[in-house]
């Protein structure tokens, strides 16, 4: 359940960064780039917390690949869609 919540938050934040960049007069891709960097750091910290909690690094890495890739891809898809409009 926690994975789905984090995934939903990530996708919503990805869209917010792309829309926020466009609203600020910047390219939506700039928002996607900032989001991707921050999301990568968040996923790394969360992975470390999971390993410290007793999960194996391989288990955590599998989950965090999905947790990183889906919102990051969403950010770039929204940025591309906004740039085309």
trRosetta pair geometry for C-beta under 8 A, 3 or more apart (Angstrom, degrees):
i j d omega theta_ij theta_ji phi_ij phi_ji
1 4 5.8 -55 -157 35 37 110
1 5 6.5 35 149 -19 68 105
2 5 5.6 -55 -150 36 35 113
2 6 6.3 32 155 -15 69 106
3 6 6.0 -56 -146 40 29 107
3 7 6.1 32 154 -21 64 110
3 63 6.1 -102 -112 -162 127 115
3 66 7.7 32 -174 92 120 124
3 67 6.8 -110 -150 -77 83 107
4 7 5.5 -54 -144 38 30 115
4 8 6.3 31 156 -19 65 105
5 8 5.8 -55 -148 36 29 109
5 9 6.4 28 153 -16 64 106
6 9 5.7 -53 -146 38 32 112
6 10 6.2 37 153 -22 64 107
6 46 7.5 108 -143 -148 152 164
6 67 5.8 -6 117 -136 122 118
7 10 5.6 -55 -148 35 29 114
7 11 6.5 26 156 -17 64 105
7 66 7.4 -31 -97 134 121 96
7 67 6.2 -112 -81 -118 78 68
7 70 6.0 8 -149 82 103 143
7 71 7.0 -161 -153 -46 55 101
8 11 5.9 -53 -146 36 31 108
8 12 6.3 28 156 -15 64 108
9 12 5.8 -59 -147 41 29 109
9 13 6.1 28 156 -18 66 110
10 13 5.8 -56 -142 39 28 108
10 14 6.2 35 155 -26 63 105
10 39 6.2 85 -142 -134 105 125
10 67 6.7 152 -31 -173 161 71
10 70 7.0 92 99 88 131 92
10 71 3.2 -91 147 -70 110 151
10 74 7.7 119 126 44 86 134
11 14 5.6 -49 -148 30 31 116
11 15 6.7 28 155 -14 62 103
11 70 6.8 -47 -71 133 101 98
11 71 5.1 -126 -68 -107 51 81
11 74 4.9 -10 -132 95 80 175
12 15 6.0 -56 -153 37 32 108
12 16 6.3 32 150 -20 65 109
13 16 5.4 -55 -145 38 34 115
13 17 6.3 37 156 -22 67 102
13 35 6.5 159 132 -140 92 116
13 39 7.5 154 98 -81 128 109
13 71 7.0 19 62 -164 94 133
14 17 6.0 -54 -151 32 28 109
14 18 6.7 21 154 -12 62 107
14 32 7.2 38 -165 -122 85 74
14 35 5.4 123 -118 159 59 154
14 39 7.5 9 -78 -59 92 149
14 71 4.7 -177 -42 -176 131 83
14 72 7.2 -154 -110 -88 132 21
14 74 4.5 98 97 96 155 103
14 75 3.5 -115 -160 -70 104 85
14 78 6.5 138 132 20 94 135
15 18 5.9 -59 -149 39 33 108
15 19 6.0 26 157 -12 69 111
15 74 6.9 -56 -50 148 81 110
15 75 7.4 -131 -54 -103 37 58
15 78 5.1 -177 -112 -104 69 169
16 19 5.9 -57 -139 45 28 106
16 20 5.7 32 159 -24 64 113
17 20 5.6 -54 -139 38 25 114
17 21 6.4 28 159 -21 61 104
17 31 4.0 163 149 171 76 97
17 32 6.5 136 108 -78 115 35
17 34 6.1 -157 -165 77 128 100
17 35 3.8 175 51 -59 170 121
17 75 6.2 -4 66 -135 121 115
18 21 6.0 -52 -150 31 28 110
18 22 6.7 23 153 -13 61 106
18 28 4.5 37 -167 -168 85 99
18 31 4.5 167 -95 92 32 128
18 32 5.3 31 -86 -59 97 85
18 35 7.4 -50 -42 -6 73 145
18 75 5.8 170 -45 -159 113 68
18 78 4.3 151 60 108 163 112
18 79 4.4 -130 -128 -72 120 74
18 82 5.8 164 156 5 109 145
19 22 5.8 -58 -151 39 33 109
19 23 6.1 32 153 -19 68 108
19 28 7.6 17 -69 -123 27 104
19 31 7.4 -146 32 136 31 171
19 78 7.4 -56 -41 158 79 129
19 82 7.0 -168 -90 -93 56 150
20 23 5.6 -54 -142 38 31 111
20 24 6.2 25 158 -15 65 110
20 31 5.7 144 67 -123 83 137
21 24 5.8 -61 -147 41 29 108
21 26 4.4 -76 -175 79 85 109
21 27 6.6 -23 146 86 123 37
21 28 5.3 139 82 -118 117 37
21 29 7.7 -126 117 48 156 30
21 30 4.9 170 -154 75 140 91
21 31 2.8 -136 -18 -42 129 111
21 32 7.6 -84 13 -11 152 61
21 34 7.5 157 -73 23 124 124
21 79 7.7 9 59 -115 137 102
22 25 7.9 63 179 -59 31 13
22 26 7.1 -96 -78 68 26 61
22 27 7.7 -8 -88 -176 67 18
22 28 4.8 0 -56 -75 103 90
22 31 7.2 -66 -18 -6 68 141
22 82 5.2 -109 -62 167 150 139
26 30 4.6 -73 153 55 124 144
26 31 6.8 133 92 -39 119 87
27 30 4.8 107 66 -10 83 98
27 31 7.9 -152 101 2 55 80
27 79 7.7 55 147 -167 80 107
27 83 6.7 24 -163 -99 88 110
28 31 5.6 -50 -161 34 47 113
28 32 6.4 48 144 -19 72 103
28 78 7.0 -128 173 120 131 76
28 79 3.8 175 127 -141 102 72
28 80 7.7 -134 94 -29 127 22
28 82 4.0 119 -64 79 162 129
28 83 5.3 -131 39 -51 116 84
29 32 5.3 -51 -146 38 39 114
29 33 6.2 44 153 -24 68 102
29 76 7.6 36 -123 -129 76 70
29 79 4.7 113 -81 168 50 136
29 80 7.8 61 -79 -67 93 57
29 83 6.6 21 -32 -60 96 137
30 33 5.6 -50 -148 33 31 114
30 34 6.6 30 154 -15 63 104
31 34 5.8 -54 -147 37 32 109
31 35 6.2 33 154 -18 65 108
31 75 7.4 -142 117 -168 82 105
31 79 6.5 -178 65 -96 93 111
32 35 5.7 -55 -146 39 30 113
32 36 6.2 34 155 -25 65 106
32 75 4.1 144 -135 147 85 101
32 76 5.1 110 -174 -83 146 54
32 78 7.2 168 -83 67 112 88
32 79 3.9 -67 -32 -37 135 147
33 36 5.8 -51 -145 32 28 112
33 37 6.7 26 157 -15 61 105
34 37 6.0 -59 -154 37 30 109
34 38 6.3 22 156 -11 66 111
35 38 5.9 -64 -146 44 30 106
35 39 5.7 27 159 -20 69 113
35 71 7.7 -120 154 146 117 104
35 72 7.6 173 115 -113 97 61
35 75 4.7 -164 86 -126 139 151
36 39 5.8 -55 -139 39 26 110
36 40 6.3 33 156 -25 61 105
36 72 4.9 73 -118 -133 92 101
36 75 6.1 -157 -57 75 85 150
36 76 7.6 36 -64 -50 127 97
37 40 5.7 -53 -150 29 28 113
37 41 6.8 26 153 -15 62 103
38 41 5.7 -54 -153 36 35 111
38 42 6.3 36 150 -19 67 105
39 42 5.4 -50 -145 37 35 114
39 43 6.2 36 155 -20 67 104
39 68 6.4 140 136 -135 105 71
39 71 5.8 -154 -146 99 154 127
39 72 6.0 -166 85 -71 145 89
39 75 7.8 -161 -7 -25 149 146
40 43 5.9 -53 -146 36 28 109
40 44 6.4 30 153 -20 62 107
40 68 6.4 59 -102 -140 61 122
40 72 7.8 51 -59 -82 85 132
41 44 5.7 -56 -150 35 31 113
41 45 6.4 28 155 -16 65 106
42 45 5.9 -58 -150 38 30 108
42 46 6.1 26 155 -16 66 111
43 46 5.7 -57 -142 42 31 111
43 47 6.1 37 155 -25 65 105
43 64 5.0 127 -175 -166 105 107
43 67 5.6 158 -118 104 111 110
43 68 4.5 -3 -77 -75 170 103
44 47 5.6 -50 -145 32 29 113
44 48 6.5 30 154 -17 61 104
45 48 5.7 -55 -153 36 32 113
45 49 6.5 33 150 -20 65 105
46 49 5.5 -50 -147 34 35 113
46 50 6.5 37 153 -20 65 103
46 64 6.8 162 90 -107 105 117
46 67 7.5 -88 88 123 145 158
47 50 5.7 -55 -152 35 32 112
47 51 6.5 30 152 -17 65 104
47 57 7.8 56 171 -142 104 71
47 60 4.9 121 -149 152 78 123
47 61 6.8 55 -143 -82 129 55
47 64 4.7 -16 -80 -60 110 163
48 51 5.8 -54 -148 36 33 109
48 52 6.3 31 154 -15 66 107
49 52 5.7 -55 -147 40 32 110
49 53 6.3 33 152 -22 64 108
50 53 5.5 -56 -147 35 32 113
50 55 4.7 -32 162 46 92 129
50 59 7.8 -133 148 98 126 97
50 60 4.3 151 98 -110 134 125
50 63 7.8 -166 -142 63 174 134
50 64 7.9 -158 24 -49 147 118
51 54 8.0 156 179 18 28 11
51 55 6.1 -85 -93 71 38 77
51 56 7.5 9 -121 -179 79 15
51 57 5.4 22 -105 -83 123 73
51 60 5.7 -82 -57 -2 81 159
55 59 4.9 -111 176 81 104 128
55 60 5.2 118 110 -53 123 99
56 59 4.7 96 59 5 84 102
56 60 7.0 -159 91 -2 44 88
57 60 5.7 -59 -145 43 33 110
57 61 5.9 37 156 -26 68 109
58 61 5.7 -51 -140 34 28 112
58 62 6.6 32 158 -21 60 103
59 62 6.2 -59 -158 31 28 111
59 63 6.8 16 154 -8 63 109
60 63 6.0 -63 -152 42 33 106
60 64 5.8 21 158 -13 71 116
61 64 5.8 -61 -136 45 28 105
61 65 6.3 41 159 -31 64 99
62 65 6.0 -47 -153 20 26 112
62 66 7.4 18 152 -7 57 102
63 66 6.1 -62 -165 38 37 107
63 67 6.1 32 144 -17 71 112
64 67 4.9 -51 -135 43 43 116
64 68 5.9 40 161 -19 71 104
65 68 6.1 -60 -147 39 25 104
65 69 5.9 13 163 -12 64 116
66 69 6.2 -59 -129 41 26 102
66 70 5.9 20 176 -17 65 113
67 70 7.1 -47 -129 32 15 104
67 71 7.4 -2 172 6 49 111
68 71 7.1 -82 -161 46 24 94
68 72 5.8 12 161 -13 66 124
69 72 5.8 -66 -139 44 26 109
69 73 5.8 25 165 -19 67 111
70 73 6.1 -56 -144 38 23 108
70 74 6.4 26 154 -20 60 109
71 74 5.3 -54 -146 37 35 117
71 75 6.4 42 154 -26 67 99
72 75 5.7 -47 -151 28 33 113
72 76 6.8 24 154 -10 63 104
73 76 5.9 -58 -150 41 33 106
73 77 6.1 35 152 -21 67 108
74 77 5.6 -55 -142 37 31 112
74 78 6.2 28 160 -16 66 106
75 78 6.1 -58 -148 39 27 106
75 79 6.2 27 153 -19 63 110
76 79 5.5 -51 -141 38 33 114
76 80 6.2 35 157 -20 65 105
77 80 5.8 -54 -147 36 29 110
77 81 6.3 29 153 -18 63 108
78 81 5.6 -55 -146 38 32 112
78 82 6.1 30 156 -18 67 107
79 82 5.8 -55 -144 39 29 108
79 83 6.2 30 156 -21 64 108
80 83 5.7 -54 -145 35 29 112
80 84 6.5 28 155 -19 62 107
81 84 5.9 -59 -153 34 29 110
81 85 6.9 30 151 -26 62 105
82 85 5.7 -54 -153 26 36 114
